[in-house]
Every structure is written in structure tokens, then in C-alpha cells.
Amino acid sequence: MSISDYLENKILDKVLSATDFTVTTVYVSLHTADPGETGGNEVSGGSYARQSASFGSASAGTASNSATLSFTDMPAATITHVGLWDASTAGNFLWGGALTASKTTNAGDTFQIAAGDLDVSLD
């Protein structure tokens, strides 16, 4: 997964300047192409909405989602990437990465990410 410029700057400010920074809730988004640095190509339509996510404590530079994420009533789309945000709508894009394999949804489908299947890593 790739960290956005926004989050890179917040991490540097937090570590080097003791500037306060907290994300109270992390939201997961789905994308039809690389979200880049700004979270572009986010799915739209159907009842798609970002899902709040909780993550376990990091170990060996990786943290994983601790509960299944369910995106219900999806539009027809091919999902290639996921993203992390600090808000359920708009907000700041934090992180993005490609799925291991693309997944096609039909209108009305539910797209799920099982607990432990979304790994966020730093190395």
C-alpha cells in the first residue's frame, strides 16, 4: 500500500515536530483504478459507502483489519484497489493499495473484505 502525501507530512510533523495528529476513525474505500495520492477513482453508485474499520495492533510493521468489512448494494464495477480515509465522505485520503486480484461486482452485490485480509504495512 502507498501512503498519501497528506499522511506522510502528518507522520513527519508528529515524529519530528511533536505536532498533534490523530485519526479517530479509519474508513475503507473501494476503487476501480489506482487511487494515486488523492483517492481518485472511488466507486460510486448503488448504495456504496465507505466502511469504518478497526485494526489490530501492528506487528512486524503490519496491521490488519480486525472485523469483516461489508459493502452492500454495490454498483456494477471492477474493484482493483482499496483506500483508507479519515472521514466517511470527503475528508483526507491516507493510504491506498492494489487488491491481490481484481473483483467484479454486479449491481446489488455485496463486496466483503474478511477480517485479517486487509494488511497495512510500513517497511
N, C-alpha and C positions, 0 to 999 in steps of 0.2 A: 504494500500500500504506500501511497505517496502523500506526504504532508503538504498542506497548502502553505503559501507564503504567509498568510494571516497567522496560522498556528506556529510556524517557525519563528516569527517575530515575537509572539506571545511567550513561547518557551524561552527564547534568549532573554527577553526582558525579565521574566520570572527568575531565571537562574543567575543572570549577571547583574541585574539592577534591583532585585528584590521587589519588582513591580507585581502587585497582586493580580492574580488571574485564576478564575475558577469557572469551569463549565458545570452548571448544576445538573443538567440532563443532556445526554447524548442522544441524537436522533439518527436513525439509519435511513438512507435514501437509496433508490434504485435508479440505474442509468442505462441508456440504450447505446452509449458510446463513452469513451474516456471523459470523465468529468473535468479533467485538467486542473487548474489551480483555483477555479471559481465555482465548481459544482455544476457545470453545464450538462446538457443532455439528460436532465432528470425526467423520469417517466411522468406523464400527465394523462388524465382521463380516467374513466371509470370512477371508483371511489378511492383511487390511490392516495395514500397519505404516508408521510414519513412515520416510522415507528420508534418510540422511545426504547432505549436499550440499556441494559446493565451489563457490566463486565466484571469478571473476577479479578483478583489481584494479579499483577504481572509476575511472570516467572521466566527467566532466561530471555528477557527482552520482548515477551509476547503476552498479550492479554486476550481472552476470548469471551464472547457473549455468554452470559450465564442463563439465558432463557430463550426459548424459541421465539422468533420474530415472524409474525404473520401479516402479510399484505393482502387484504381481501378485495374482492371485486376489481381485479386488475383489468386494465385495458389490454387489447391485443398489442404485444410488444416483444422484442427480443432484448432480454436483460443481459448486459455484458459487464457491468461494473456496479459497485456499491460505494456509498459515500457516508461520511459522518458529519453532522451539523450540530450547532449549539441551539437550534430552535426548530419547532415543528413546521414552521413556514418561514420563508426568507431566512434571516439570520446569517451566520458566518459558516462557510464551508471549512471543515477542519482537515479532512483526510479522505482519500479515495483510492480504490484499487480494483483490479480486474477479478472477475469470478474465475474459478478454475476452468469452467466450461460455461458457455452462454446458455441461457434458458429462455425458451419461447413460452409466452403466456397467451392464452386466448381470452377474449372478453369474458369477464366473470370469474376467471380462475383465482385461486389463492396461491401466492408465492411465499414459500417459507424458507427461513434460514434456521436450521436446528441449533439448539444450544451447543456451544463449543465449536460451531462451524465457521464463525466469523472471527478470524485471528487478526489482531492489530499488532504490528511488530516495529521495533526500533533495533537497529544494529550498528 
